[in-house]
């Protein structure tokens, strides 16, 4: 399992928003570097920015989860094990409950509110003053903080679920 943990720590995931104007690089666990294409940030309104962030959240988590799953399967196969999906009813129930965890958070200055269900269905609300009164650098820092806050909120709930299902089959997470 050490190979898995080391490989996960070295993963770099790059994701682009649905409109191709927002990029994020996820590295060293959950460090996130957001950037916008030239002049793209200045052309957003709060609502359209929120919609792109929602799509970006789904794409980020999909990329993150796929990368972790691939590394996990490869580490299992490298150790002679074979990855077989579970048929155990308790483990299946755990997976279903995990997909229904909801987590909500706000950026430090309250400019961005994010929520996620199962980390796959994202909601985003960007305060109306943001594109006009908050510069791009400050916004990207707030956005990273908001995403990390949702992930932390999700993990708190996930830890409680894991305690209720101690025999579940679940990947190691950072």
C-alpha positions as CSV (number, residue, x, y, z in Angstrom):
1,X,0.0,0.0,0.0
2,X,3.0,2.3,0.4
3,X,3.4,2.5,-3.4
4,X,-0.2,3.6,-3.6
5,X,0.2,6.4,-1.0
6,X,3.5,7.6,-2.6
7,X,1.9,7.6,-6.0
8,X,-1.2,9.4,-4.9
9,X,1.0,12.1,-3.2
10,X,2.7,12.7,-6.5
11,X,-0.4,12.9,-8.6
12,X,-1.0,16.1,-10.6
13,X,-4.5,16.5,-12.1
14,X,-5.4,19.3,-14.5
15,X,-8.9,20.2,-15.3
16,X,-10.6,22.8,-17.5
17,X,-14.0,24.3,-17.0
18,X,-16.8,23.5,-19.5
19,X,-16.3,26.8,-21.3
20,X,-12.5,26.3,-21.4
21,X,-11.8,29.6,-19.6
22,X,-11.0,28.4,-16.0
23,X,-8.1,26.0,-15.3
24,X,-7.2,24.2,-12.1
25,X,-4.1,22.2,-11.2
26,X,-4.6,19.8,-8.3
27,X,-1.4,18.6,-6.7
28,X,0.2,17.5,-3.4
29,X,-3.1,16.0,-2.2
30,X,-5.5,18.8,-2.5
31,X,-3.5,21.9,-3.2
32,X,-5.3,23.8,-6.0
33,X,-4.0,26.4,-8.4
34,X,-6.8,28.1,-10.3
35,X,-6.3,30.4,-13.3
36,X,-8.3,32.1,-16.0
37,X,-7.5,32.4,-19.7
38,X,-6.4,36.0,-20.6
39,X,-9.2,38.5,-19.8
40,X,-11.8,35.7,-19.3
41,X,-12.4,36.6,-15.6
42,X,-13.3,40.2,-16.5
43,X,-16.0,38.9,-18.9
44,X,-17.9,36.9,-16.3
45,X,-21.1,37.9,-14.4
46,X,-21.6,36.3,-11.0
47,X,-24.3,33.8,-12.4
48,X,-22.2,32.6,-15.3
49,X,-19.1,32.3,-13.2
50,X,-21.1,30.2,-10.7
51,X,-22.3,27.9,-13.5
52,X,-18.8,27.3,-14.7
53,X,-17.6,26.6,-11.2
54,X,-20.4,24.0,-10.8
55,X,-19.2,22.2,-13.9
56,X,-15.6,22.6,-12.9
57,X,-16.4,21.0,-9.5
58,X,-17.8,17.9,-11.1
59,X,-14.9,17.7,-13.6
60,X,-12.4,18.2,-10.8
61,X,-13.8,15.5,-8.6
62,X,-14.3,13.1,-11.5
63,X,-10.6,13.5,-12.5
64,X,-9.4,13.2,-8.9
65,X,-11.5,10.1,-8.3
66,X,-10.5,8.4,-11.5
67,X,-6.8,9.1,-10.9
68,X,-7.1,7.6,-7.4
69,X,-9.0,4.6,-8.6
70,X,-6.5,3.9,-11.3
71,X,-3.5,4.2,-8.9
72,X,-5.4,1.9,-6.4
73,X,-6.1,-0.8,-9.0
74,X,-2.5,-0.6,-10.3
75,X,-1.1,-1.0,-6.7
76,X,-3.4,-3.9,-6.0
77,X,-2.5,-5.7,-9.2
78,X,1.2,-4.9,-8.6
79,X,0.9,-6.7,-5.2
80,X,-0.7,-9.8,-6.9
81,X,-4.2,-8.9,-5.9
82,X,-7.1,-8.5,-8.3
83,X,-9.6,-5.7,-8.0
84,X,-13.1,-7.2,-7.8
85,X,-16.2,-5.0,-7.2
86,X,-17.9,-5.9,-4.0
87,X,-21.2,-7.8,-3.7
88,X,-21.5,-7.5,0.0
89,X,-24.8,-5.7,0.9
90,X,-23.2,-3.6,3.7
91,X,-20.4,-2.4,1.5
92,X,-22.9,-1.6,-1.3
93,X,-25.0,0.3,1.2
94,X,-21.9,2.2,2.3
95,X,-21.2,3.2,-1.3
96,X,-24.7,4.4,-1.8
97,X,-24.7,6.5,1.4
98,X,-21.3,7.9,0.5
99,X,-22.7,9.1,-2.8
100,X,-25.4,11.0,-1.0
101,X,-23.2,12.9,1.5
102,X,-23.9,16.6,1.1
103,X,-21.3,19.2,2.1
104,X,-21.6,23.0,2.0
105,X,-19.0,25.7,2.7
106,X,-18.3,29.3,2.1
107,X,-15.0,31.1,1.1
108,X,-13.3,33.1,3.8
109,X,-14.8,36.4,2.7
110,X,-18.1,35.0,1.8
111,X,-17.8,35.7,-1.9
112,X,-18.3,32.1,-2.9
113,X,-20.7,29.5,-1.6
114,X,-20.2,25.9,-2.7
115,X,-22.1,22.7,-2.1
116,X,-21.7,19.2,-3.3
117,X,-23.7,16.0,-3.1
118,X,-21.6,12.9,-3.4
119,X,-18.8,15.3,-4.6
120,X,-20.3,14.9,-8.0
121,X,-23.2,17.3,-8.1
122,X,-22.0,20.8,-7.3
123,X,-23.8,24.0,-6.6
124,X,-22.0,27.4,-6.7
125,X,-23.1,30.9,-5.8
126,X,-20.8,33.8,-6.5
127,X,-21.6,37.1,-4.8
128,X,-22.8,39.6,-7.3
129,X,-20.0,42.1,-6.5
130,X,-17.2,39.6,-7.2
131,X,-16.3,40.0,-10.9
132,X,-16.5,43.8,-10.7
133,X,-14.9,44.4,-7.3
134,X,-12.6,41.4,-6.5
135,X,-9.5,41.0,-8.6
136,X,-8.7,37.7,-10.2
137,X,-5.8,36.7,-7.8
138,X,-8.0,37.2,-4.7
139,X,-10.9,35.4,-6.3
140,X,-8.8,32.3,-7.2
141,X,-7.4,32.1,-3.7
142,X,-11.0,32.3,-2.3
143,X,-12.1,29.7,-4.8
144,X,-9.4,27.2,-3.7
145,X,-10.3,27.9,-0.1
146,X,-14.0,27.3,-0.7
147,X,-13.3,24.0,-2.6
148,X,-11.0,22.8,0.2
149,X,-13.7,23.7,2.8
150,X,-16.3,21.6,1.0
151,X,-13.9,18.7,0.8
152,X,-13.2,19.0,4.6
153,X,-16.9,19.1,5.4
154,X,-17.4,16.1,3.2
155,X,-14.6,14.2,4.9
156,X,-16.1,14.9,8.4
157,X,-19.3,13.3,7.3
158,X,-17.5,10.5,5.5
159,X,-15.5,9.7,8.6
160,X,-18.8,9.3,10.6
161,X,-20.1,7.0,7.8
162,X,-16.9,5.0,7.9
163,X,-17.3,4.5,11.7
164,X,-20.8,3.2,11.1
165,X,-19.6,0.7,8.4
166,X,-16.2,-0.5,9.8
167,X,-16.0,-3.5,7.3
168,X,-16.6,-1.4,4.2
169,X,-14.3,-1.7,1.2
170,X,-12.9,1.8,0.7
171,X,-9.8,3.2,-0.8
172,X,-7.1,4.8,1.3
173,X,-7.5,8.6,1.0
174,X,-5.1,11.5,1.8
